Amino acid sequence: MKKQQYATTESGQRVILFANGTWEPINTEKNEIVDCEDCSEVVTVLTDEIEDINYVVLKETFSISSDGGDTGLVFSMMSPMKNEYMISIFAYGASNIIEKGNKAIIQFIDNSKITLKVMVEDNYENQALYFFGESFYNLNDLREFKEKKIKRIRQYTYNGFVDELFNDEQALFFQKSLRCLMQYSENYFKNQK
């Protein structure tokens, strides 16, 4: 099974290292397709014992901050059932309220963009929840997340926004996390019931 790690050569080139000793350069000029054969280090299954419901989730949240932590974005992802996904963006350093109708603009490395809108009234402070799947009629947005590297995300809040640029490693990790969540979720829920 291929297990990936990322490294930077002495000349500054980013590469993917494989457990068998081989490596491949990361092409930062185009959208890099992320292979995620081993997703067990990224996602897991959590059980709500009271309601007896299982969720596929990222093992850890991850954050991006370009100013040392004064402002930034924290991401988590989950899948409550097959073909249904949620991405949570917690914005810190702007106002402490995200309301229904606030938006996030995602710009990809090819400069294409998608705009997501908060669709639920009750968001946690500074946290926007975005739902994807067949029942939300937005699989094209999800496909873009899965297939393209993110360049930047701007999350709007009640009276401001947090805007963060992604470096190559962060963009690849976001892409791998989503691909792993989708792959693991599909396999997990297919084998349930």
N, C-alpha and C positions, 0 to 999 in steps of 0.2 A: 504494500500500500504506500502511495506517495505521501510523504509528510513534508510540508513546506515551511521554510524559514526565509526571512528576507535579510539581505546584507548589502553593504555598500563597499565597492572595491576601492583600492587605493586611488584610482583615477576618478572616483566619484560616481561610477555607474551603479545603479540599483540592480540587484539580481535576486532571483529566487533560488534558494539552495534546497536540494532534495536529499532525503536520508541515504540514498544510494551513492552519494558523492558527486552527482551531476548538478549542473546549474543552468539557468536560462536567464538572459538579460530581460529586464522589464522595459518595455517600450513605453516611455512616458509621453510620447507624442500622440499616441492613440489610446483608445479604451482597451485596457488590458483585461482579458478574460481570466477570471480566477477559477482555478480548479480546486474543488474542496471535497476530495474523496474522504478525508478524515475530518468529520465535523464534530466528533465527540469532545474535542477540546474547546469548542466554541458554544455549543448548545446542549441543553439538558431538558428533561421532563420534570415539571413540578406538579404536585398533586394537591388540589384543594380537598382536604379530607372531609370537610363538612358537607360539601356538595358532591363529592366524588367525581370531580372533573379534573382532567389532565390538560396541561398547557405545555407546549414546546416553547422554551425561552432561551435567550442568550444567558450564558453563565454569569456574565458580568456586564454592567453598563460600561460605556466608554465615553470619554469627553474630549473636546477640542477647544483649546483656548490659546489665542495668539498673544495674550498680554500677561501671561503668568497666573491667570486665574481670577482676575477682576471681573471679566466677562467671559462667556463661553456657552457651549452647547453640550448637553449630556444626552446620550442616546441609549434607548433600550428597545428591544424587539420581542414580540411574542406571537404565537399562533395558537388560538383556542380550538381550532378545528381545521380539517383539510381545506385548503384553498382560501383561508381567511387569515389575514395578518394585521398586526398593529405595530406601528413605529411611534415611539414616544420621543418627543424632543423637549427637554427641560432647558429653558433659556435662563441664564443667570447674568445679572449685571444690568438688566433693563427693568422696566416696571414689573411688579410682582403679580400681574394678572394677565392671563391669556383667555380670551373670550371666544365664543362661537363667532365665526366670521373672520377672526384673525387668520393670517396666512403664513406660509413658508414658501420661499422661492428657492428652488434648487437649480443651480447652474452646473452643467456637466462640462467635462474637459473639452468637448467639441463646441462649447458655447450655446448649445440648445438649453432650454429651460422648461421646467414645469412649475406650476403653482398649485399648492395644496391648501385647502381651507379647513379650518377647525369646524367640525360638524356637530359637536355635542355642546350642550349648555354648561354642563358641570365638568370643568377641567380643574385639575389640581393647580395650585399656585405655580405659575411659571412653566407649566407643563402642557404641551399641545399633543393631542392624540390624533393620529392619522390612521384610518382604517383602509385596508385594501382587500380586494377579493371579488369573487363572482357576484355576491349580493350587493356590493357597493359600486359595481359598474365602472371600475377604474383599473382594470388589469393592465392597460397600456402604461399608466404611470408606474405601476409596479415593475413592469417589464423594463422600463427605462432605468429604474434604480438597479435592477439586476444586471443589465447589459452594459451600462455606461459608468465610467468613473466620475465621481463627483468632484467638481472644482470648488464650489462654495455653497453654503446654505445661509440664508437670511431668514430668521424666525421673528415675525412681528409679534409685539405684545400690545397691551392696552395703550401705552403712550410712547412707544419706541420700538427698537428691534436690536437683535444681536446678530452680527454678521461674521461668519468664520470661513476662512480659506482652508482647504484640506491640502496637506502635502501628499505625496504619492503613497506613503505607507498608510496614512489614515484613510485615504480613498480606497485602497485595496482592502483594508481591514473592514470597512463598512460594506463593501461589495461582497467580500467573503462571508461576513456575518449574515447578510440577507440571503445569499445563495444557500448557505448551510441551514439557516432556519427553514427555508422553503423545502429544501431536499429532505431534511430530517423530518419535518412535519408531514410531508407527503407520505413518506415511508411509514412513519409512526401511526398516523391515523388510518392508513390503508390496512394496517394489520390489527386494528382495534375492532371489536365487536364482530 
